[in-house]
């Protein structure tokens, strides 16, 4: 009686086939993860571009920055029950984190919504006006300040940005240095971004 089938183990060919299958499966999983990450990053960049376009389209149309617009209540139209907040018209968007009701860095969202440049709830002019970005963090504000890079200019603050994404953005759009240029980290130290940290990043508009 031939008992080879009962006692024999896997052949080298069989083991090789199993290893190839495992490799293909792992490669597919990693490729899928990379595609998801690239999609998030692409959406993140598109959000920044959309806020930049909205802010300067508003300025071109109304000759004032959103949030700072002193004539908003007379030039913009709001749905019933929504009170339009005016800015002080000093040429800069005041505030920082959009954490105080009716400060300009919160009102900026209302002005952009009422101008039809972005979507959202126009009644919110406090911290609830803040938005979410593709990585699940907060788009805190659009405001004028010298945060992160030392230059006083209009910036968007993206909170909770993965360090890897922040470094990639800086490398692609700026100088790669976390402390200077149009993309810069708020807080922390060193010229590079901690790849494993969740960071606050200011981006010049």
C-alpha positions in Angstrom: 0.0 0.0 0.0 1.3 3.5 -0.9 1.3 5.6 2.3 3.2 8.6 0.8 0.1 10.8 0.7 -0.5 10.3 4.4 3.0 11.1 5.6 4.4 13.6 3.1 4.5 17.4 4.0 4.2 20.4 1.6 6.5 20.3 -1.3 8.8 23.3 -2.1 6.5 24.2 -5.0 3.5 24.2 -2.8 5.2 26.4 -0.2 6.4 28.7 -2.9 2.8 29.1 -4.2 1.5 29.9 -0.8 4.2 32.5 -0.2 3.4 34.1 -3.5 -0.3 34.3 -2.6 0.5 35.8 0.8 2.8 38.3 -0.9 0.1 39.3 -3.4 -2.4 39.7 -0.6 -0.1 41.8 1.5 0.8 43.9 -1.5 -2.8 44.5 -2.3 -3.5 45.6 1.3 -0.6 48.0 1.3 -1.5 49.3 -2.1 -5.1 49.9 -0.9 -3.8 51.7 2.2 -1.6 53.9 0.0 -4.5 54.7 -2.2 -6.6 55.7 0.8 -3.8 57.9 2.1 -3.2 59.6 -1.3 -7.0 60.3 -1.6 -7.0 61.9 1.9 -4.0 64.0 1.0 -5.4 65.1 -2.3 -8.7 66.1 -0.6 -6.7 68.0 2.0 -4.8 70.0 -0.6 -8.1 70.7 -2.5 -9.7 72.1 0.7 -6.8 74.5 1.2 -7.0 75.6 -2.5 -10.8 76.1 -2.2 -10.4 78.3 0.9 -7.7 80.3 -0.8 -9.9 80.8 -3.9 -13.0 81.6 -1.8 -11.2 84.3 0.3 -9.7 86.1 -2.6 -12.9 85.8 -4.7 -14.7 87.5 -1.8 -12.0 90.2 -1.6 -12.2 90.8 -5.4 -16.0 91.1 -5.3 -16.4 93.2 -2.2 -13.0 94.9 -1.9 -12.6 93.6 1.6 -11.5 90.4 3.3 -14.2 88.0 4.6 -14.7 88.4 8.3 -13.3 91.9 8.2 -16.0 93.3 5.9 -17.6 96.3 7.6 -20.5 96.5 5.2 -21.5 92.8 5.4 -24.9 93.5 7.0 -25.9 95.8 4.2 -24.3 94.1 1.2 -24.9 90.4 2.0 -28.2 88.7 2.1 -29.0 86.2 4.9 -31.8 83.7 5.4 -34.6 84.6 7.8 -33.4 84.5 11.4 -29.7 84.9 10.6 -27.9 87.9 11.9 -25.0 89.1 9.8 -22.0 90.2 11.7 -19.8 93.0 10.4 -16.0 93.2 10.7 -14.2 96.3 11.7 -12.8 97.0 8.2 -9.2 97.5 9.3 -7.8 95.4 6.4 -7.0 92.3 8.5 -9.0 89.4 9.8 -8.7 89.5 13.6 -8.7 86.5 16.0 -6.8 83.3 15.9 -8.5 80.0 16.7 -12.1 81.0 16.1 -12.9 80.4 19.8 -14.7 83.6 20.7 -18.2 84.3 19.5 -18.4 86.9 16.7 -14.7 87.5 16.4 -13.6 88.0 12.8 -11.8 84.6 12.4 -15.2 83.0 13.1 -17.3 85.5 11.1 -15.1 84.8 8.0 -17.0 81.6 7.5 -20.4 83.3 7.6 -19.3 85.9 5.1 -18.0 83.2 2.7 -21.2 81.2 3.0 -23.5 84.2 2.5 -21.4 85.2 -0.6 -22.1 81.7 -2.0 -18.4 80.8 -2.1 -18.6 77.8 0.4 -21.4 75.8 1.9 -22.4 75.6 5.5 -24.6 77.1 8.3 -24.5 80.9 8.0 -26.0 81.3 11.5 -22.8 80.0 13.2 -20.4 82.8 14.2 -18.6 81.1 17.1 -16.5 78.0 17.5 -19.3 75.9 15.9 -18.5 77.6 12.6 -15.2 75.8 12.4 -14.9 73.0 9.8 -13.3 69.6 9.4 -10.5 68.7 7.0 -9.8 65.4 5.2 -7.8 63.9 8.1 -10.6 64.5 10.6 -9.0 67.5 12.3 -10.3 71.0 12.6 -10.0 73.8 10.0 -10.0 76.3 12.9 -9.9 79.7 11.2 -8.9 82.0 8.4 -7.2 85.0 10.1 -4.4 87.5 9.7 -1.3 87.0 11.9 2.4 86.3 12.1 2.0 82.8 13.6 4.4 80.0 12.8 6.5 81.8 10.2 6.8 85.3 11.6 5.1 86.9 8.6 2.0 88.9 9.1 -0.4 87.6 6.4 -3.7 85.9 5.8 -3.5 82.2 6.8 -5.7 79.2 7.4 -5.1 77.2 10.5 -5.4 73.4 10.1 -5.4 71.5 13.4 -4.8 67.8 13.9 -2.7 67.3 10.7 -0.7 64.1 10.6 3.0 65.0 10.6 3.7 62.9 7.6 1.0 64.8 5.6 2.3 68.1 6.9 5.9 67.3 5.8 4.6 66.1 2.4 2.7 69.3 1.9 5.6 71.5 2.9 8.0 69.6 0.6 5.6 69.9 -2.4 4.4 73.4 -2.0 7.1 75.2 0.0 10.6 75.0 1.4 10.3 71.7 3.4 11.1 73.7 6.6 8.5 73.4 9.4 9.5 76.9 10.8 9.4 79.0 7.7 7.7 79.8 4.4 4.0 79.4 3.4 3.5 76.1 5.2 4.7 76.2 8.8 4.1 74.3 12.1 2.6 76.1 15.1 4.4 75.0 18.2 7.0 72.3 18.6 10.7 72.6 17.5 13.0 71.7 14.7 13.0 72.2 11.0 11.2 69.0 10.2 7.7 67.7 11.1 7.3 64.8 13.6 6.0 62.1 11.3 4.0 60.4 14.0 2.5 63.5 15.7 -0.8 65.3 15.2 0.2 68.9 14.4 -1.2 72.4 14.0 -0.2 73.9 10.7 -0.6 77.5 9.4 -0.8 77.8 5.6 -0.5 81.1 3.8 -3.5 81.9 1.6 
